[in-house]
Amino acid sequence: MPFLCLKLRTGLTSPTLSFHLRKMRDGHILSREVKGIESWYAVNPAPFTLFDAPLNPAR
């Protein structure tokens, strides 16, 4: 989802949203792809498999 859409949906200011998106990128929760002048963000599912593994031992 583009940064501007996230900003409009959350109602957060740009500095606040940038700060939190950066923290989530640093924690590998989000990935970012730059397309032209826009930054697109997506959830990285890999960190969440750590929580899922104990619940689904067959995996």
N, C-alpha and C positions, 0 to 999 in steps of 0.2 A: 504494500500500500504506500503511495507517495506521502512524503512528509506533510504536504499541505492538507491532504485528506485527514491524516492523523491529527493535525492541529485543529482543523475545523470540527472533527468529531469529538475530540477531548475537551476543547475549549481552553487548553493550556497555552501559555505564551511560548513563543519560539525558543527563548533561552531555556525555559523549564523543560520543554519537550526534548530539545537537543541534549540536555544534560542526562535525562533519563534514558533516551535511546542510546546514547554513548555508553552508559553503564551496562545496559543490556547487551550491547555489541561486545563490550569488553568481557562480559560473562558468557559469551557465546550463546546467548539465548536468542538473539536476533542476528540476521545477516542483512547486509546492505548491498545494493547494486545501484551504481550511479548510471543513469540514463540521461545523457545530455546535461541539463542543469538540474534535474530532479534526482532525489535519492529515494529509492524504493526499499522498503523494509519487509522482511518475511521472518516468520518464526522458524528457528532451527530446531527440529524435533529431537536431535541427538541428546541434548542434556536431560530431556524428560524420560528417556529410556532407563535412566538410573532409578527413577521412582517407580517405573512400571515393572522392572525386572523382578523384584520380590513378590509382586502380586501375581505374576504370570511365570512360574518357574519352567513352563514348557518351552519358552523361547530360548 
